[in-house]
Amino acid sequence: MAEVTIREERAGDRESVRSVIDAAFGGTAEAELVERLHADGDAEIALVAEEEGRIVGHILFSRMAAPFRALGLAPLAVAPERQGRGIGGGLVRAGLARAGEEGWEAVFVLGDPDHYGRFGFSLAAAAPFRCVYSGPHFMALSLGPALPAAGEVAYAPAFAALG
């Protein structure tokens, strides 16, 4: 099996990133979200997984409006033929490590609690925070000192276009 390298996304990667995201999600909405987050200046951490010179995965963390330094993890995409091989997990771990190194205090995600729970995300950590996405799939992970007891958090404006 070829080695997968995780690195920072570069401007020249955009077309390959879009292809991976479109294939992973079966549509264009998530790739358009990534493009808008970059264009709006809200993309903070964007990583790719590369295998034999080919991009096979992508993850984006964008700035959130919150009473502390918070990021939203979305989207995470792995080429369909490469799924189930730990590439997505590697991207999540690398992104969370980078977020911690850069002083971000928390990361929020909307997803499967069983999947994201293995990285430390929890429903309980997100419960005190009001968000349009609050519910059974809205999770948080604290990366630093204790977060405020409650408050309101919002994803970057580009997310509103997802409907």
N, C-alpha and C positions, 0 to 999 in steps of 0.2 A: 504494500500500500504506500502511495506517495505521501511525503511529508506535507502537512498543512502549515503554512506560515500566516500568522495574524499580524497585520500592520495597519498603519494609519491610511485612510482613504486619501487618494490624490485626485486632483482635478481631472486627470486623464483616465481615471477609472469610471467615470460617471456612466458611460454607455454600457459597460459590462455590469456595473452595479444595477442599473435599471433592468437589464435582461434577467439577472438572478432574481430580483424582487418580483418582477412580472411573472416569472415562471413559478416561483414559490407560492405566490398568492393567487395565481390564475386570473390576474387582471392588472389594471394600471393604477388604481387609486393609491396604493402604498408607495409606488415609485414616484408618483406625482407629489405625494406628501414629502418624501425625502428631498426632492428638488425644491419644493417651496420652503422647507425648513432651512436648506442651505441658502437660498435666495434671500430669505428674511433675516439671515444672520442668527438664527436660533439653534443651529446645529452646533453642539459643543464637542462631542466625541463621535467620530465616524470611523469605524474599523472595517477592514475586509479580511476574509480568509482566502488565501491564495494557495493553489495546488498546481504544481508544474506550470507556473506562469499564468494560470487561469483563475479568475475570481470565482469562487464557489460559495461565498457567504458574505453577509453584510449585516452590520448592526449600527444603529444610530441612537444617540442620547441627546435630547434637546433640552434647552433651558425651560424651566417652569416658573410661573409666578407663584411665589410662596413666601412665608415669613422667615425663610432660611434658604440657604443655597441648595436648590433641588433640581434634579434632572428627571425627565421622562424617558423610559426605554421604549422605543418603538420607531420603526419596525425592526424585527429580527428576521432575516431571511437566509435560507440555505437552498442551493440548487436542488430540485427534487431528487435527482439521481445520487446526491451526496448526503441526503438526510439520514438520520439514524446512526451517524458515525462520530458523534461528539463535536462536530464543527460548531453548531449553535452554542453548545455549552462552553466551548473554548472562547467564542466571541463574547458571551455574557461575562465570563470570569475576567477576561482581559479588559473589557469595558468598565467593569466595577472596580478593578484594580486601578485603572487610570483615573476614574472619578475620585477615588479615595486619595490618590496622589495629588490631584488638583484641588483638593480641599472642599469638594462637594459634600454636603451633609446628609443627603438622602437621595434615593432613586425610587421613583414610582413606576409601576407597570400595570397594564391591564392585560390579563392573560389567565392561563390555566394554573390554579394554585398548586396542583401536584407538580407541574413542570417547574415553575419559578420558585416554589418553596425550597427546592434543593439548593438554591443559591442564597437562601436566607430571607427571601421576600415573605411577607406574611400579611394576611387580611387584617389581623389585629393591629399591626403597626400603622396601617392606612386608615383604620376605622375612625380615629378622632378628626380626620381631615375631610372637609367638605369639598366635593369636586363633582362636576357634571357626570363623571364616570364612576362615582361611588357605587358600590354594590358587591356582589359575590365574586368578582374577578379583579377588583381594584386592590393592589397590594403595594407595600412600601418596604424599603430596607434602609435602616439608619446606617450611615457610614462614619459617623463621628460622635460627638457628645449627644446627650439626650436631646431629642427634638422637643419643640413646644408641646404643651398638652393638647392643643387643638388649633384649628385655623382653617383657612381656605387655601386650596392649591388649584392651579389651572395650567393645563397644557398650553403650549405655544399656539397662537392664533391659527396656524396652518391646519391644526387638527379639526377645527370647526368645519372645514370643507369636506371632511370624510362623511359627515352626516351621521 
